[in-house]
Amino acid sequence: MSTEKHYLIEEKEEGKYAVRARGSWRANKVLDSKEAAEYLAKSLNPNDQPELSLPRSNETAGTSKTGASK
């Protein structure tokens, strides 16, 4: 089932790769290889090229949009 969402492939600290839609916080799936993540992202939206994203920093994980801590 394809969608119009843009997908990101994010390398995790454990050496795994998470596939998630742009703007979402949760991954659709976490996979063991970059190739498997690219295949999943392309199958979710064959009309778009997935983007490789840098790992998220734990420093920004606990802040809200205003910059204040939770």
Contacts in CASP RR format, 6 or more apart in sequence:
PFRMAT RR
TARGET T0000
AUTHOR 0000-0000-0000
METHOD contacts of the structure
MODEL  1
MSTEKHYLIEEKEEGKYAVRARGSWRANKVLDSKEAAEYLAKSLNPNDQP
ELSLPRSNETAGTSKTGASK
1 44 0 8 1.000
2 43 0 8 1.000
2 44 0 8 1.000
2 45 0 8 1.000
2 46 0 8 1.000
2 47 0 8 1.000
3 21 0 8 1.000
3 44 0 8 1.000
3 45 0 8 1.000
4 45 0 8 1.000
4 47 0 8 1.000
4 48 0 8 1.000
5 21 0 8 1.000
5 22 0 8 1.000
5 44 0 8 1.000
5 45 0 8 1.000
6 21 0 8 1.000
6 22 0 8 1.000
6 45 0 8 1.000
6 48 0 8 1.000
6 50 0 8 1.000
6 51 0 8 1.000
7 19 0 8 1.000
7 20 0 8 1.000
7 21 0 8 1.000
7 22 0 8 1.000
7 28 0 8 1.000
7 41 0 8 1.000
7 44 0 8 1.000
7 45 0 8 1.000
7 48 0 8 1.000
7 50 0 8 1.000
7 51 0 8 1.000
8 19 0 8 1.000
8 20 0 8 1.000
8 21 0 8 1.000
8 22 0 8 1.000
8 41 0 8 1.000
8 50 0 8 1.000
8 51 0 8 1.000
8 52 0 8 1.000
8 53 0 8 1.000
9 17 0 8 1.000
9 18 0 8 1.000
9 19 0 8 1.000
9 34 0 8 1.000
9 37 0 8 1.000
9 38 0 8 1.000
9 41 0 8 1.000
9 50 0 8 1.000
9 51 0 8 1.000
9 52 0 8 1.000
9 53 0 8 1.000
10 17 0 8 1.000
10 18 0 8 1.000
10 19 0 8 1.000
10 20 0 8 1.000
10 27 0 8 1.000
10 52 0 8 1.000
10 53 0 8 1.000
10 54 0 8 1.000
10 55 0 8 1.000
10 56 0 8 1.000
11 17 0 8 1.000
11 34 0 8 1.000
11 52 0 8 1.000
11 53 0 8 1.000
11 54 0 8 1.000
11 55 0 8 1.000
12 18 0 8 1.000
12 30 0 8 1.000
12 55 0 8 1.000
13 55 0 8 1.000
16 30 0 8 1.000
16 31 0 8 1.000
16 32 0 8 1.000
17 30 0 8 1.000
17 31 0 8 1.000
17 32 0 8 1.000
17 33 0 8 1.000
17 34 0 8 1.000
17 36 0 8 1.000
17 37 0 8 1.000
18 27 0 8 1.000
18 29 0 8 1.000
18 30 0 8 1.000
18 31 0 8 1.000
18 37 0 8 1.000
19 27 0 8 1.000
19 28 0 8 1.000
19 29 0 8 1.000
19 30 0 8 1.000
19 31 0 8 1.000
19 37 0 8 1.000
19 40 0 8 1.000
19 41 0 8 1.000
19 44 0 8 1.000
19 50 0 8 1.000
20 26 0 8 1.000
20 27 0 8 1.000
20 28 0 8 1.000
21 28 0 8 1.000
22 51 0 8 1.000
28 40 0 8 1.000
28 44 0 8 1.000
29 40 0 8 1.000
31 37 0 8 1.000
31 40 0 8 1.000
34 52 0 8 1.000
37 50 0 8 1.000
38 50 0 8 1.000
41 50 0 8 1.000
42 49 0 8 1.000
42 50 0 8 1.000
62 69 0 8 1.000
62 70 0 8 1.000
63 69 0 8 1.000
63 70 0 8 1.000
64 70 0 8 1.000
END
